[in-house]
Amino acid sequence: MANQLKVFDGTSWIDKTPQVWDGSKWSPRPPLYWDGAAWMAGAPTPREFPAFVGSTRALVVGQALAELPLPAVRANDFVVSICVSSGSAPAPRLLTPAGALATQYTLASGLLMAVAVWPWEPSRGDSVVWDVGTAHNAALMALVYRNGDISNIGLTPVIGIREYSNTSSLPLMASTSYRNVYAAVTVSSALTGLAWPSGVSGRDQQLGNFGSAQVSLMVADTPGAGGSPGSVQLDTTVPSAAVVLISVPGRSDGNPTWILGDPVGSELGTTTILEL
């Protein structure tokens, strides 16, 4: 038995392991660890669709190093960090936390994009630092998702990328399993807003200053079942844009899931049972 305490009474060893009442019986006190917010006896149970917790964002101009504090985060949460820069500098390079790998893209528009996803634990700190070199400006965002499956994370979190030109409508790629994060990026001096399709929850946006050709980064998410949730509608025509699809892995309980509004996941079969 782990963490067992025994005391010698002069004749034999007596079990003196501290116990706690769990509501029905006395049980040995489980080992505890600090998850950044509370003492925990074990990791939270993974869910099929990890839940959005919070986000932070920033627009950086004329700085080589861009640091962004993380939102409230706990051990085993997934952090999704996105950095998009403009200019002739190399693609953004993730400096902190050490060991987290970023997927880098050079878009046809000249934008430079990097995405990293990692399971958080206290030693990884409460901020993320990107090296954006001599970029003219950069948009950063960090999002936190809870109850993901850290045993299911792949080498790259990016499922796909799609680019667009001279349009105000961005058709989204088909969703995948678990939690789907869509990140739309563009450079426009006139963009002031956008509308995500029904069933896609807008989480955060960092728009460039009006009148300035600065990076805009807009992020939303949705549970997925294989169909496209629709198109993003921008309030102005942009010369170029891109949408990246990022997966935050969960763990299926083996039961079918009905996703209201999803063109695939909302199709009811003859044996579908809905539980409230």
Solvent accessible surface area in square Angstrom, and as a share of the most:
residue,aa,sasa,rsa
1,M,147,0.66
2,A,80,0.62
3,N,97,0.50
4,Q,76,0.34
5,L,88,0.44
6,K,98,0.42
7,V,72,0.41
8,F,103,0.43
9,D,88,0.46
10,G,59,0.56
11,T,121,0.70
12,S,50,0.32
13,W,158,0.56
14,I,69,0.35
15,D,71,0.37
16,K,111,0.47
17,T,14,0.08
18,P,70,0.44
19,Q,82,0.36
20,V,43,0.25
21,W,134,0.47
22,D,81,0.42
23,G,56,0.54
24,S,85,0.55
25,K,118,0.50
26,W,156,0.55
27,S,26,0.17
28,P,49,0.31
29,R,126,0.46
30,P,56,0.35
31,P,84,0.53
32,L,90,0.45
33,Y,74,0.28
34,W,117,0.41
35,D,5,0.03
36,G,33,0.31
37,A,57,0.44
38,A,36,0.28
39,W,160,0.56
40,M,52,0.23
41,A,58,0.45
42,G,35,0.34
43,A,69,0.53
44,P,47,0.30
45,T,108,0.63
46,P,29,0.18
47,R,143,0.52
48,E,40,0.18
49,F,40,0.17
50,P,0,0.00
51,A,42,0.32
52,F,52,0.22
53,V,54,0.31
54,G,16,0.15
55,S,30,0.20
56,T,32,0.19
57,R,122,0.44
58,A,28,0.21
59,L,44,0.22
60,V,14,0.08
61,V,85,0.49
62,G,69,0.66
63,Q,96,0.43
64,A,56,0.44
65,L,97,0.48
66,A,0,0.00
67,E,108,0.49
68,L,6,0.03
69,P,81,0.51
70,L,19,0.10
71,P,19,0.12
72,A,83,0.64
73,V,18,0.11
74,R,64,0.23
75,A,11,0.08
76,N,30,0.15
77,D,2,0.01
78,F,0,0.00
79,V,0,0.00
80,V,0,0.00
81,S,0,0.00
82,I,0,0.00
83,C,0,0.00
84,V,0,0.00
85,S,1,0.00
86,S,16,0.10
87,G,25,0.24
88,S,115,0.74
89,A,6,0.05
90,P,108,0.68
91,A,23,0.18
92,P,0,0.00
93,R,134,0.49
94,L,24,0.12
95,L,63,0.31
96,T,51,0.30
97,P,6,0.03
98,A,88,0.69
99,G,65,0.63
100,A,14,0.11
101,L,132,0.66
102,A,35,0.27
103,T,31,0.18
104,Q,89,0.40
105,Y,54,0.20
106,T,103,0.60
107,L,8,0.04
108,A,98,0.76
109,S,53,0.34
110,G,37,0.35
111,L,6,0.03
112,L,11,0.06
113,M,0,0.00
114,A,0,0.00
115,V,0,0.00
116,A,0,0.00
117,V,13,0.07
118,W,6,0.02
119,P,40,0.25
120,W,16,0.06
121,E,72,0.32
122,P,60,0.38
123,S,96,0.62
124,R,61,0.22
125,G,34,0.32
126,D,105,0.54
127,S,18,0.12
128,V,0,0.00
129,V,24,0.14
130,W,0,0.00
131,D,31,0.16
132,V,4,0.02
133,G,25,0.24
134,T,113,0.66
135,A,7,0.05
136,H,127,0.57
137,N,11,0.05
138,A,1,0.00
139,A,0,0.00
140,L,1,0.01
141,M,0,0.00
142,A,0,0.00
143,L,0,0.00
144,V,0,0.00
145,Y,0,0.00
146,R,58,0.21
147,N,20,0.10
148,G,7,0.07
149,D,9,0.04
150,I,76,0.39
151,S,93,0.60
152,N,64,0.33
153,I,64,0.32
154,G,52,0.50
155,L,174,0.87
156,T,74,0.43
157,P,15,0.09
158,V,13,0.08
159,I,91,0.46
160,G,20,0.19
161,I,58,0.29
162,R,97,0.35
163,E,79,0.35
164,Y,29,0.11
165,S,76,0.49
166,N,116,0.59
167,T,32,0.19
168,S,40,0.26
169,S,38,0.25
170,L,1,0.00
171,P,62,0.39
172,L,3,0.01
173,M,23,0.10
174,A,51,0.40
175,S,5,0.03
176,T,41,0.24
177,S,64,0.41
178,Y,50,0.19
179,R,28,0.10
180,N,0,0.00
181,V,0,0.00
182,Y,0,0.00
183,A,0,0.00
184,A,0,0.00
185,V,0,0.00
186,T,1,0.01
187,V,36,0.21
188,S,14,0.09
189,S,53,0.34
190,A,43,0.33
191,L,6,0.03
192,T,81,0.47
193,G,15,0.14
194,L,36,0.18
195,A,57,0.44
196,W,43,0.15
197,P,19,0.12
198,S,108,0.70
199,G,51,0.49
200,V,13,0.07
201,S,49,0.31
202,G,50,0.48
203,R,77,0.28
204,D,29,0.15
205,Q,69,0.31
206,Q,22,0.10
207,L,39,0.19
208,G,9,0.09
209,N,89,0.45
210,F,147,0.61
211,G,56,0.54
212,S,42,0.27
213,A,71,0.55
214,Q,21,0.10
215,V,0,0.00
216,S,1,0.01
217,L,0,0.00
218,M,2,0.01
219,V,0,0.00
220,A,0,0.00
221,D,1,0.00
222,T,9,0.05
223,P,34,0.21
224,G,6,0.05
225,A,40,0.31
226,G,39,0.37
227,G,8,0.08
228,S,48,0.31
229,P,28,0.18
230,G,30,0.28
231,S,29,0.19
232,V,0,0.00
233,Q,87,0.39
234,L,13,0.06
235,D,77,0.40
236,T,35,0.20
237,T,87,0.51
238,V,1,0.00
239,P,83,0.52
240,S,27,0.17
241,A,5,0.04
242,A,0,0.00
243,V,0,0.00
244,V,0,0.00
245,L,2,0.01
246,I,0,0.00
247,S,20,0.13
248,V,0,0.00
249,P,11,0.07
250,G,0,0.00
251,R,117,0.43
252,S,54,0.35
253,D,107,0.56
254,G,68,0.65
255,N,97,0.50
256,P,135,0.85
257,T,59,0.35
258,W,96,0.34
259,I,19,0.10
260,L,139,0.69
261,G,58,0.56
262,D,12,0.06
263,P,71,0.45
264,V,78,0.45
265,G,10,0.10
266,S,30,0.20
267,E,129,0.58
268,L,98,0.49
269,G,48,0.46
270,T,147,0.85
271,T,121,0.70
272,T,61,0.35
273,I,145,0.74
274,L,96,0.48
275,E,156,0.70
276,L,228,1.14
